[in-house]
Amino acid sequence: MITISLCMIVKDEEEIIGRCLDTVADLVDELIIVDTGSTDRTQAIIAQYTDNKHTFEWIDDFGAARNYAFDQATKDYILWLDADDVLKQEDQDKLRALKQSLDPSVDSVTMLYNLSEDEFGNVTFSLRRNRLVKRERYFRWIGQVHEYLQVNGNIINSDIAVTHKSTNNERDSDRNLKIYEKRVAAGEQLSPRDLYYFANELKEHAQYTRAIHYYESFLATRQGWIEDNISTCGRLADCYHALGDSQAELESSLRSLQYDSPRAEFCCRIGFHFLNNHNYNSAIVWYKMATELKLPDNHLGFVNPTCSTWLPHLQLSVCYDRIGKYEIACQHNELALQYRPEDSRMLSNRAYFRTVLSKMIADSSGGDAADN
């Protein structure tokens, strides 16, 4: 059986660090928790789980802090988490089983990272990350902000999920933006990856025009990871939507098609454009395509299951209703309900379609009687 070191970097996490550790502490053999300058009760809470204390002087470099944490590990494999992550019970059980069975020749195990859920517990945004890595391979973190773990070798994909649990009070919300602004002010030439993430920070802070500039600068390098290129098209569409430019929003969505075959998210985006413009037949084409696309399982890009499950069916229900094809509209609403059986909107739709279809049957029966 392999042994595992849990490596984390933390700062002012008193509200959530215990929640995280409660879900994983008994699954690992060593806790390496590096504090980068907490002024709250974080360190006192960590002391309840381990007396192995580590600190790292903050130098505006997440990669350096994570590498320092990795350097303290002594076990066979390193598992990394953030303080706002948890493992649900089913994923704890899967990790426990993996620990018993993992072939030591494996260099890295990817796990799902579920970033958000709807009110019914359906995952709405996820990706894969190299989450459990062999210590002796000395894999390193790259980047000051939005760092990534550079991994190669024998990599396997697991069905274990780490769940992100956001807090009502996201701390240091402008921290990353300030780091990028400082680098730009110093005249540093940002890498393509940094251009992408700087643009993301600008977008998150509603600086849409500047975000568009840096997204375009990123794409112009032609050196971006394909998943970041595709994501950029969606984020450009978001920026133009916020600026009220629907045509540029559509063009940004269509632009994604030059990088890969259609993705469900963009089919829904394009479908919504046509739905909004009352071009229901064109909207139907795109929403139907979204329902037919399979979710990618093993690549490391972002996935939004909503766009290939209930959402396009709900929108197809709207479109078919608008053109008077009520039976097909009802069918798609029922398909949407399979994913969200307690959704009040869809339940209202069900009642509406039952009324409409009953009236159609009654009218048809009445007409037949009159003919007789």
C-alpha angles and dihedrals in degrees: 000000000000124000124228136210115202109216122194138161116211143176127181094345100144093130097055114015093088091050090055097045093047089065098049114017095093092049097060133062099218136027117213107181114170117198115209098194114317118181096182131066095290096113093047090053092048089053088064088065104034141002090209098107126188133178132187126194107240113244100169090264121115093180092056092049093050092047089052089053091049090050091060094056120107105176131093097263136022122223116192129200139163123236093252092056127096138180114230117224094261090052092047088055091049092049090049090053092046090053089056096047109030114128107234089224089073113104099190140008119206120212132190116259109208106201101179143007134197124239090274095054096256114144110246101177129023145148139177126257135183095251109162115042136176109257097213090060088068095216112189137214116240125205139035094241129025086010122193134208112242106220136169140159128056104006124175130189118229131192092231113122130206110205122215113218109194119206129227089241109049104198124228092003092176096040096104093043091053091051091053093044089052091052093048091047089053089057096250116160106231121225118241089259092051091048088057095048094042088054089050091054091049091050092049088054092051094250090136101162093051090044090055090052093053094042089054090047089053094050091045091062089064086208100101127119108262092240090054090048091053092044089051091059090056093046091049088052089052091051093050090046090055089049092050096244103135095173093055088045090057093045091052091053092048089048089068089070092072091066102047145341114297117296121211093239092059093043087058092046092052092042090054091053091057093041090053089052092049092246092134099167092056090046090053091056092056097041091049089052090053091056091052097052118097120228112250109245109190112027120101098236128107118280127197107193090187091074095059099037128041102351100065090044091052091049091047087054089055094047095048090046090054092054093045099253094131100164092056090043090054092049092054092047089054090050090052090050090059087071097038107024093171098047107132093209093055092044089053088050090052091054090046094051093047089055094046095046092045090053090049091052091046092049090048091050091048091052092050090051091050091051089054 
